[in-house]
């Protein structure tokens, strides 16, 4: 899925189970943010080196958007 320098977003609703995203075989750094479309608030999850898989758990079962910006 991941191309260096590209931004990806994932829309999540209806689950708090871990979603596993396959970001490719090569290790990369991502800046990761979570956005609550109901309130308009966002928070930085962090900058992480990810090798292949990233797991995300939504805080609740409502709407969430996760931004993964490749570096």
Buried (B, 14 or more C-beta within 10 A) or exposed (E): EBEEEEEBEBEBEEEEEEBEBEBBEEEBEBBBBBBBEEEEEEEEBEEEEBEBEBEBEBEEEBBBBBBBBBE
